[in-house]
Amino acid sequence: MVPRVQQNTSRGILLMSATALVFALQDGMSRHLAANYNVWMVVMIRFWFFAIFAVALASRRGGVGAVMRSRMPWVQTARGLLLVVEICIMVLAFIKLGLIATHAIFVSYPLIVAALSGPVLGEHVGWRRWTAIGVGFLGVLIILQPGVAVFSPWALVPLLSAFMFALYGLLTRYVAQGDAAMTSFLWTGVVSAIAITPVGLWFWEPMSAVDWGWMLTLCFSAAIAHFMMIKAYEIAEASDVQPFALLQLVFIAILGVTLFGETIAANVVIGAALVVGAALFTLLRTRTLERQTTQG
C-alpha cells in the first residue's frame, strides 16, 4: 500500500471548488463545439489528449510502466469505463430531455456521493452536514426551476448518469488508499480513450482551425480538472469536499451572463445564495470538528 497521504480538508475544498470552476468553463466551450460538430468525436478527442497528457506526466515521474502499476487494476479500469460511459449517457439525456432538466437531475450526484460514502468508504457524515447538503441541493433546484419534463421517463437517463458519476468519485477515493493520484490519473485517461475511440472515429468530421483551438483548450482544462478532483479526493474525505461541486452551478450562471448574454432571475439569486451558504457552513463545520479532534 502506498504511504498514507496527509489529509488536508481545507486544501481539498479549494481543489474541488477550482474543479467546479474549470468544469463550468468546459461547459461553455462544449456548448460551442457541440453546436457545430458531432459530440462523440469531441469526447474522443478530449480523451485522446487526456491520455497523452497523462502519459507525458507519467514519463516524467518514473516512467509509464511504473506509474501504471496499480494494486487495484480492475477498480481502476471500472473508473475509466464509468467516466466515459457517464459522459455518453449525459449526451443522450441532453438530446432527449434538454439541458436544463438534465442538469437539474444530474446535480444530485453530490448527494449520492454523501449517501454512499458511509457504506462504501466507512466515512462519517453528521446530521449538520446532511442538512447543509440538502439545503445546497434545494438551492440548485431553485436555480434551475425543473419543469414537467423532469418527471418524464427520460428523467431516469440523467439520474443514471448522476449515479455513475457519484460511483466514479467514490471509486476514486477508494483507490487512493492503495494507488497514488498520478496512477489513477493515468488509468482514467488511458482506459477512457481506448473505450471511446471506436465510436468517435465512426463519427469523425473535419474541424476548422479556430475550433481546433477551442478543442485544445477544452482538452487542457479537462485534464487539469480531473487531476485536481483526484487530488481533492486523495487529501480529504468525499463527504467534506463533494458539496463544493455544487458551486459549478454558480459559476455557470456567471458565465451565462458575461459570455452568453443571459439574465439572472430572482430564483437564480436565491438559489445561488443557498448553495454558497451551504458550502460555507460545511467548511466552518469541518474546521470546527478538526479543532475539536485536535484539542481532544
C-alpha positions, 0 to 999 in steps of 0.5 A, a space after each residue: 500500500 502506498 504511504 498514507 497521504 496527509 489529509 488536508 480538508 481545507 486544501 481539498 475544498 479549494 481543489 474541488 471548488 477550482 474543479 467546479 470552476 474549470 468544469 463550468 468553463 468546459 461547459 461553455 466551450 462544449 456548448 460551442 463545439 457541440 453546436 457545430 460538430 458531432 459530440 462523440 468525436 469531441 469526447 474522443 478527442 478530449 480523451 485522446 489528449 487526456 491520455 497523452 497528457 497523462 502519459 507525458 506526466 507519467 514519463 516524467 515521474 518514473 516512467 509509464 510502466 511504473 506509474 501504471 502499476 496499480 494494486 487495484 487494476 480492475 477498480 481502476 479500469 471500472 473508473 475509466 469505463 464509468 467516466 466515459 460511459 457517464 459522459 455518453 449517457 449525459 449526451 443522450 439525456 441532453 438530446 432527449 430531455 434538454 439541458 436544463 432538466 438534465 442538469 437539474 437531475 444530474 446535480 444530485 450526484 453530490 448527494 449520492 456521493 454523501 449517501 454512499 460514502 458511509 457504506 462504501 468508504 466507512 466515512 462519517 457524515 453528521 446530521 449538520 452536514 446532511 442538512 447543509 447538503 440538502 439545503 445546497 441541493 434545494 438551492 440548485 433546484 431553485 436555480 434551475 426551476 425543473 419543469 414537467 419534463 423532469 418527471 418524464 421517463 427520460 428523467 431516469 437517463 440523467 439520474 443514471 448518469 448522476 449515479 455513475 458519476 457519484 460511483 466514479 468519485 467514490 471509486 476514486 477515493 477508494 483507490 487512493 488508499 492503495 494507488 497514488 493520484 498520478 496512477 489513477 490519473 493515468 488509468 482514467 485517461 488511458 482506459 477512457 480513450 481506448 473505450 471511446 475511440 471506436 465510436 468517435 472515429 465512426 463519427 469523425 468530421 473535419 474541424 476548422 482551425 479556430 475550433 481546433 483551438 477551442 478543442 485544445 483548450 477544452 482538452 487542457 482544462 479537462 485534464 487539469 480538472 480531473 487531476 485536481 478532483 483526484 487530488 481533492 479526493 486523495 487529501 480529504 474525505 468525499 463527504 467534506 469536499 463533494 458539496 463544493 461541486 455544487 458551486 459549478 452551478 454558480 459559476 455557470 450562471 456567471 458565465 451565462 451572463 458575461 459570455 452568453 448574454 443571459 439574465 439572472 432571475 430572482 430564483 437564480 439569486 436565491 438559489 445561488 445564495 443557498 448553495 454558497 451558504 451551504 458550502 460555507 457552513 460545511 467548511 466552518 463545520 469541518 474546521 470546527 470538528 478538526 479543532 475539536 479532534 485536535 484539542 481532544 
